[in-house]
C-alpha cells in the first residue's frame, strides 16, 4: 500500500518537474511583460553606481571611518 514502486517514483518526479518548469515559464512571462511595460513608458531604467570612498583609520580606536562624515565615537581623545 505505502511501498515505493517505479511508477510512483516516475509520476512524482514528473509532477515535480512540471511544477518547476511551470514556475520558470511564468517567471519568464512576467519578466517579459515588465520589460515591455518599461519600454512602453520610455525606456530602460537608469543603472546607478555608487562611487567608492576611501576610509581612514582612526589613530585612537583603530576603526575605519569616512574622512568627510566622521563623528566622534565618544572617547575623550577622539580626533573626530
C-alpha positions as CSV (number, residue, x, y, z in Angstrom):
1,X,0.0,0.0,0.0
2,X,2.7,2.5,1.0
3,X,5.5,0.8,-0.8
4,X,7.7,2.5,-3.4
5,X,7.3,1.4,-7.0
6,X,8.9,2.6,-10.2
7,X,5.6,4.0,-11.4
8,X,5.0,6.1,-8.2
9,X,8.6,7.5,-8.4
10,X,8.3,8.4,-12.0
11,X,4.9,10.0,-11.5
12,X,6.2,12.0,-8.5
13,X,9.3,13.1,-10.5
14,X,7.2,14.1,-13.5
15,X,4.9,16.2,-11.2
16,X,7.8,17.9,-9.5
17,X,9.4,18.7,-12.9
18,X,6.2,20.0,-14.3
19,X,5.7,22.4,-11.4
20,X,9.4,23.5,-11.5
21,X,9.3,24.3,-15.2
22,X,5.8,25.9,-14.9
23,X,7.2,28.4,-12.3
24,X,10.2,29.1,-14.6
25,X,7.8,29.7,-17.6
26,X,5.6,32.0,-15.5
27,X,8.7,33.9,-14.3
28,X,9.9,34.4,-17.9
29,X,6.5,35.7,-19.0
30,X,6.4,38.1,-16.0
31,X,9.9,39.5,-16.8
32,X,9.0,39.9,-20.5
33,X,5.8,41.7,-19.5
34,X,7.7,44.1,-17.2
35,X,10.3,44.7,-19.8
36,X,7.7,45.6,-22.4
37,X,5.9,47.9,-19.9
38,X,9.2,49.7,-19.2
39,X,9.8,50.1,-22.9
40,X,6.3,51.5,-23.5
41,X,6.9,54.0,-20.7
42,X,10.0,55.5,-22.2
43,X,12.9,53.1,-22.0
44,X,15.1,51.2,-19.7
45,X,15.7,52.3,-16.1
46,X,18.9,54.0,-15.2
47,X,21.5,51.9,-13.5
48,X,23.1,53.9,-10.8
49,X,26.5,53.1,-9.5
50,X,27.8,54.3,-6.2
51,X,31.3,55.8,-6.0
52,X,33.8,54.1,-3.7
53,X,35.1,56.2,-0.9
54,X,38.4,55.7,0.8
55,X,38.3,55.2,4.5
56,X,40.8,56.4,7.1
57,X,41.9,54.5,10.2
58,X,41.2,56.3,13.4
59,X,44.6,56.7,15.2
60,X,42.9,56.3,18.6
61,X,40.5,53.4,18.4
62,X,41.6,51.8,15.1
63,X,38.2,51.8,13.4
64,X,37.9,52.9,9.8
65,X,35.8,56.0,9.2
66,X,34.8,58.2,6.3
67,X,37.0,61.3,6.3
68,X,34.2,63.7,5.4
69,X,31.4,62.4,7.6
70,X,33.2,61.1,10.6
71,X,31.7,61.7,14.0
72,X,33.1,61.3,17.5
73,X,33.0,57.8,18.9
74,X,32.5,59.1,22.4
75,X,36.1,58.7,23.6
76,X,37.8,61.8,25.1
77,X,40.8,61.6,22.8
78,X,38.8,61.0,19.6
79,X,40.0,63.4,16.9
80,X,36.7,63.5,15.1
